[in-house]
Amino acid sequence: RAFESGRLDLTQVEALSDLIAAETDLQRDQALAQAGGRLRDLAESWRDQLVALMADIEAQLDFSDEGDVESAGAHAEALRAGPLAALAASMATALEGAAIAERVRHGLVIAVTGPPNAGKSSLINALARRDVAIVTPHAGTTRDVIEVHLDLGGRPALLLDTAGLRETEDPIEAEGIARARARASTADLVLDLGPGGNVVNRIDESGDAPGFHSGRLHISARTGAGLPELEAWLAEWASARIPSGEPPAVTTARQQHLIEAALEAVRSALLHRDPVLMAEDLRTAAHALGRLSGRIDPEVVLGAIFSRFCIGK
């Protein structure tokens, strides 16, 4: 109702959904900034500038014979050197924080890998502080990728428990191993409990001291030895990947795509010497920004966005 009555635009609707789903302070702060109209105000400023520039160009084209109107060609050159270049720079700056915002929304991905019975599931349970993965002495217990949400010093993370990596003729286990390799290949961080990996588990059996030794972290997922050092290191790592500061303006893939489209059109306009082609590029950019706020958008996009809400639940 708020969107249909013009009280909220689509960027604020997306922010409200993110606020409902927020699990960390950083996610909440980012959603609140967006819900307050951070991107909306910026996009409206860009769109107003585009409309003003288009009006200027149209004036040059239609009334260039008037004494107080400079030629369209000269005006286009002036736009390229001034306000149009500044507009492109502003859009590019806003896009710089999109990758960080995406990490905040979905969390940093940490995959726990290693051979069967390396203690991966035990480590997952220890970090999650609850039993989320089945722990047995039998190899191949974990068949699919199990996901656990963590709060690393305010930074969200998604912890993945993967199938033990080994050769197997079991087609179900083989599929789990294939999925484990695929997820680990795209993870932001891999905690490898295998031989030569960056984490050495079961020091309660080996007698090793907990903590970092020779670049490897020694822990016992069963007793908890070394886990404080691991958690502190993970929080420091997450802080470096998601620095604190003012929340980014662009927070979703949809917003990023539309602003990139608008920026591409503005940059194209900067290359044109023909004011007619320049004006057409500026219309394209304004149209993209209109879709950003929801002024112009197909029903399928609106449906996709609002389907994330569960009204009355």
LUMDREN-921410 format. One line per field, with one value per residue (C-alpha): chain; residue in one letter; x, y, z; residue number from 0. Coordinates in Angstrom, 3 decimals. Layout:
N
chain	[A:...]
resn	[A:...]
x	[X:...]
y	[Y:...]
z	[Z:...]
resi	[NUM:...]
END
This chain:
313
chain	[A:A:A:A:A:A:A:A:A:A:A:A:A:A:A:A:A:A:A:A:A:A:A:A:A:A:A:A:A:A:A:A:A:A:A:A:A:A:A:A:A:A:A:A:A:A:A:A:A:A:A:A:A:A:A:A:A:A:A:A:A:A:A:A:A:A:A:A:A:A:A:A:A:A:A:A:A:A:A:A:A:A:A:A:A:A:A:A:A:A:A:A:A:A:A:A:A:A:A:A:A:A:A:A:A:A:A:A:A:A:A:A:A:A:A:A:A:A:A:A:A:A:A:A:A:A:A:A:A:A:A:A:A:A:A:A:A:A:A:A:A:A:A:A:A:A:A:A:A:A:A:A:A:A:A:A:A:A:A:A:A:A:A:A:A:A:A:A:A:A:A:A:A:A:A:A:A:A:A:A:A:A:A:A:A:A:A:A:A:A:A:A:A:A:A:A:A:A:A:A:A:A:A:A:A:A:A:A:A:A:A:A:A:A:A:A:A:A:A:A:A:A:A:A:A:A:A:A:A:A:A:A:A:A:A:A:A:A:A:A:A:A:A:A:A:A:A:A:A:A:A:A:A:A:A:A:A:A:A:A:A:A:A:A:A:A:A:A:A:A:A:A:A:A:A:A:A:A:A:A:A:A:A:A:A:A:A:A:A:A:A:A:A:A:A:A:A:A:A:A:A:A:A:A:A:A:A:A:A:A:A:A:A]
resn	[R:A:F:E:S:G:R:L:D:L:T:Q:V:E:A:L:S:D:L:I:A:A:E:T:D:L:Q:R:D:Q:A:L:A:Q:A:G:G:R:L:R:D:L:A:E:S:W:R:D:Q:L:V:A:L:M:A:D:I:E:A:Q:L:D:F:S:D:E:G:D:V:E:S:A:G:A:H:A:E:A:L:R:A:G:P:L:A:A:L:A:A:S:M:A:T:A:L:E:G:A:A:I:A:E:R:V:R:H:G:L:V:I:A:V:T:G:P:P:N:A:G:K:S:S:L:I:N:A:L:A:R:R:D:V:A:I:V:T:P:H:A:G:T:T:R:D:V:I:E:V:H:L:D:L:G:G:R:P:A:L:L:L:D:T:A:G:L:R:E:T:E:D:P:I:E:A:E:G:I:A:R:A:R:A:R:A:S:T:A:D:L:V:L:D:L:G:P:G:G:N:V:V:N:R:I:D:E:S:G:D:A:P:G:F:H:S:G:R:L:H:I:S:A:R:T:G:A:G:L:P:E:L:E:A:W:L:A:E:W:A:S:A:R:I:P:S:G:E:P:P:A:V:T:T:A:R:Q:Q:H:L:I:E:A:A:L:E:A:V:R:S:A:L:L:H:R:D:P:V:L:M:A:E:D:L:R:T:A:A:H:A:L:G:R:L:S:G:R:I:D:P:E:V:V:L:G:A:I:F:S:R:F:C:I:G:K]
x	[0.000:2.829:4.451:1.205:0.417:3.886:5.046:7.837:9.757:11.126:14.555:12.859:10.638:13.743:15.303:12.251:12.548:16.256:15.464:12.998:15.613:18.543:20.489:23.431:23.839:25.598:22.727:20.237:22.188:22.488:18.779:17.787:19.942:18.307:14.818:15.457:15.773:19.548:19.534:16.149:17.409:20.588:18.729:16.212:19.084:20.643:17.320:16.638:20.061:19.392:16.019:17.604:20.381:17.885:15.847:18.989:19.863:16.313:16.385:19.568:18.094:14.717:15.667:19.288:18.307:17.341:19.873:20.169:20.600:24.036:24.533:23.686:27.188:28.884:26.447:27.089:30.820:30.160:28.017:30.725:33.297:31.082:27.828:27.623:31.122:30.353:27.133:29.023:31.588:28.832:27.211:30.545:31.319:27.943:28.620:31.957:30.268:27.916:30.174:30.514:26.760:26.132:28.448:26.529:23.166:24.122:27.126:30.696:30.877:33.167:33.495:34.773:36.456:38.549:38.419:35.722:35.923:38.220:35.852:34.175:30.681:32.014:33.666:30.455:28.497:31.118:31.111:27.313:27.050:24.295:23.931:23.213:25.231:25.146:28.346:29.089:32.235:30.999:32.533:30.239:27.579:27.334:25.902:24.725:26.013:24.702:24.495:24.792:24.524:27.156:27.717:31.442:31.846:28.748:29.665:27.326:28.786:27.447:29.307:29.174:29.582:30.570:30.781:34.093:36.402:37.368:36.997:33.694:31.460:28.332:26.479:24.746:27.957:29.737:27.122:27.629:31.384:30.892:28.689:31.250:34.018:31.798:30.797:34.358:35.640:33.442:33.758:35.380:37.361:38.109:38.870:40.651:40.897:42.715:46.413:48.384:45.249:45.112:43.283:44.536:41.771:41.760:44.683:43.040:44.241:47.596:48.614:49.462:49.104:46.132:46.621:48.609:51.763:53.686:50.781:48.207:45.579:45.506:42.140:39.946:36.361:35.402:36.910:36.872:40.628:41.830:38.297:38.585:41.658:39.789:36.756:38.942:40.801:37.533:36.147:39.319:39.183:35.500:36.194:38.828:36.437:33.517:34.975:32.904:31.760:28.845:26.519:26.805:24.118:23.646:22.600:20.972:21.874:18.781:19.881:23.431:22.260:20.048:22.644:25.261:22.849:22.308:26.051:26.746:24.228:25.749:29.240:27.937:26.497:29.914:31.354:28.799:29.305:25.824:23.427:20.529:22.379:23.463:19.859:18.783:21.437:20.299:16.714:17.972:19.774:16.688:14.542:16.882:16.714:12.928:12.892:15.158:12.545:9.578:8.245:8.748:8.910:7.239:4.792:6.998:9.729:7.286:5.941:9.418:10.244:6.984:6.993:9.784:7.256:4.989:2.105:0.444:3.142]
y	[0.000:2.394:1.772:2.179:5.420:6.810:6.771:4.276:3.604:0.209:0.792:1.396:-1.647:-3.767:-2.227:-3.085:-6.707:-6.689:-5.168:-7.955:-10.552:-8.833:-11.030:-8.737:-5.088:-4.341:-5.779:-3.774:-0.515:-0.967:-1.728:1.251:3.629:2.393:2.473:6.107:6.952:6.942:5.600:7.109:10.637:10.020:8.520:11.372:13.850:12.019:11.876:15.575:16.382:14.206:15.861:19.310:18.329:16.881:20.088:22.131:20.016:20.150:23.937:24.114:21.880:23.635:27.248:27.591:30.471:32.605:35.211:34.131:30.391:29.073:26.477:22.871:21.671:24.160:23.348:19.614:20.230:22.237:19.436:16.860:18.968:19.803:18.450:15.257:14.136:14.943:12.903:9.880:10.190:10.299:7.130:5.317:6.250:4.902:1.595:1.112:-0.064:-2.541:-5.560:-4.794:-4.289:-7.655:-9.310:-7.619:-8.793:-12.417:-12.930:-13.990:-17.624:-19.928:-23.547:-26.263:-29.006:-32.099:-35.893:-37.967:-38.059:-35.022:-33.359:-30.933:-31.387:-31.168:-27.859:-26.576:-27.467:-25.868:-22.577:-22.549:-23.447:-25.934:-29.319:-28.495:-31.283:-35.007:-36.303:-40.037:-42.153:-43.425:-41.916:-40.219:-39.082:-35.610:-36.002:-32.469:-28.994:-27.766:-23.994:-22.215:-18.455:-16.885:-13.442:-12.652:-9.493:-8.010:-9.240:-11.897:-15.156:-18.350:-21.440:-24.482:-28.054:-30.109:-33.794:-35.502:-35.409:-38.902:-41.330:-43.217:-45.386:-44.343:-42.048:-40.087:-39.467:-38.640:-35.974:-34.523:-34.400:-32.675:-30.072:-29.635:-28.928:-26.479:-24.514:-24.444:-23.072:-19.977:-19.472:-16.357:-18.549:-22.273:-23.919:-27.068:-29.842:-32.150:-33.107:-29.943:-27.826:-24.536:-26.065:-28.988:-30.652:-33.198:-31.827:-33.470:-36.738:-35.565:-33.513:-30.428:-26.995:-24.891:-21.770:-20.855:-22.823:-22.644:-20.877:-23.498:-23.214:-26.130:-26.825:-29.464:-29.162:-31.715:-29.972:-26.399:-25.904:-23.334:-22.263:-18.803:-18.158:-19.355:-17.194:-14.131:-14.712:-15.151:-11.903:-10.047:-11.562:-10.623:-7.074:-6.678:-7.969:-5.819:-2.588:-0.405:3.019:4.644:2.025:1.740:3.383:0.429:-2.714:-5.186:-6.774:-5.174:-1.706:-2.338:-3.549:-0.504:2.033:0.322:0.634:4.325:4.911:3.137:5.410:8.543:7.461:6.835:10.362:11.703:10.221:11.758:15.029:14.873:16.458:14.342:11.100:12.576:13.381:9.835:8.353:10.637:9.408:5.829:6.715:8.460:5.448:3.113:5.347:5.436:1.637:1.830:3.697:1.849:4.736:2.575:-1.186:-4.307:-6.109:-9.211:-7.245:-5.842:-9.340:-10.739:-8.053:-8.249:-12.059:-11.865:-10.614:-12.944:-10.694:-11.523:-13.958]
z	[0.000:0.851:-2.534:-4.466:-2.650:-3.323:0.296:-0.481:-3.670:-4.703:-3.146:0.208:-0.247:-0.838:2.263:4.363:3.258:4.153:7.551:8.327:7.355:9.133:11.551:12.405:13.377:10.098:8.053:10.114:9.731:5.968:5.621:7.789:5.722:2.538:4.045:4.976:1.288:0.831:-2.734:-3.532:-2.865:-4.831:-7.808:-7.833:-7.895:-10.853:-12.677:-12.092:-13.520:-16.562:-17.180:-16.900:-19.319:-21.786:-21.591:-22.313:-25.331:-26.672:-26.316:-28.360:-31.052:-31.311:-30.646:-31.745:-34.037:-31.052:-30.075:-26.425:-27.163:-28.031:-30.791:-29.995:-30.858:-28.550:-25.763:-26.103:-25.706:-22.554:-21.116:-21.738:-19.942:-16.970:-15.522:-17.587:-16.593:-12.943:-13.149:-14.516:-11.725:-9.073:-10.429:-10.608:-6.991:-5.822:-7.568:-5.797:-2.600:-4.308:-3.765:-0.041:0.288:-1.353:1.172:3.980:2.624:1.952:4.206:3.560:2.481:4.476:3.353:5.690:3.655:4.197:3.993:5.729:9.537:9.676:12.150:9.755:11.169:14.727:13.872:12.286:15.428:17.667:15.725:15.489:19.199:18.412:16.729:13.099:11.468:12.175:13.764:13.559:13.245:9.880:6.734:4.229:6.704:5.168:1.662:0.857:1.680:5.058:5.555:8.909:9.492:11.750:13.233:13.078:15.121:13.515:10.033:8.580:7.319:5.797:7.027:4.731:5.966:2.931:2.100:2.862:-0.153:-1.259:-4.154:-3.966:-6.125:-4.225:-6.700:-3.924:-2.015:-5.294:-6.017:-2.535:-3.111:-6.471:-4.801:-2.032:-4.555:-6.464:-3.363:-2.022:-5.340:-4.999:-1.222:0.227:2.621:2.899:6.247:5.100:7.688:5.310:5.362:4.756:5.275:7.162:10.177:12.265:14.250:17.115:19.087:22.109:20.565:19.194:22.229:20.126:21.721:20.569:18.451:15.351:14.621:11.332:9.629:10.645:13.350:15.788:17.428:18.962:17.801:20.454:23.520:22.217:22.507:19.992:19.050:20.681:18.527:15.425:16.160:16.799:13.536:11.615:13.065:12.059:8.570:8.174:9.354:6.639:3.960:5.154:6.553:8.856:7.799:6.023:4.473:0.664:-1.443:-3.798:-1.920:-4.365:-7.677:-9.270:-8.200:-9.379:-12.803:-13.389:-12.245:-14.417:-17.365:-16.599:-16.250:-19.536:-21.273:-19.709:-20.742:-24.252:-24.275:-23.318:-26.516:-28.886:-30.684:-32.158:-29.620:-30.933:-30.092:-26.781:-25.867:-26.734:-24.423:-21.623:-22.100:-21.787:-18.549:-17.125:-18.027:-16.121:-13.047:-13.333:-13.162:-10.114:-8.088:-9.581:-11.647:-14.723:-14.303:-15.701:-13.442:-13.329:-11.540:-9.009:-8.415:-7.848:-5.297:-3.355:-3.344:-0.745:1.820:3.754:4.732:8.051:9.152]
resi	[0:1:2:3:4:5:6:7:8:9:10:11:12:13:14:15:16:17:18:19:20:21:22:23:24:25:26:27:28:29:30:31:32:33:34:35:36:37:38:39:40:41:42:43:44:45:46:47:48:49:50:51:52:53:54:55:56:57:58:59:60:61:62:63:64:65:66:67:68:69:70:71:72:73:74:75:76:77:78:79:80:81:82:83:84:85:86:87:88:89:90:91:92:93:94:95:96:97:98:99:100:101:102:103:104:105:106:107:108:109:110:111:112:113:114:115:116:117:118:119:120:121:122:123:124:125:126:127:128:129:130:131:132:133:134:135:136:137:138:139:140:141:142:143:144:145:146:147:148:149:150:151:152:153:154:155:156:157:158:159:160:161:162:163:164:165:166:167:168:169:170:171:172:173:174:175:176:177:178:179:180:181:182:183:184:185:186:187:188:189:190:191:192:193:194:195:196:197:198:199:200:201:202:203:204:205:206:207:208:209:210:211:212:213:214:215:216:217:218:219:220:221:222:223:224:225:226:227:228:229:230:231:232:233:234:235:236:237:238:239:240:241:242:243:244:245:246:247:248:249:250:251:252:253:254:255:256:257:258:259:260:261:262:263:264:265:266:267:268:269:270:271:272:273:274:275:276:277:278:279:280:281:282:283:284:285:286:287:288:289:290:291:292:293:294:295:296:297:298:299:300:301:302:303:304:305:306:307:308:309:310:311:312]
END
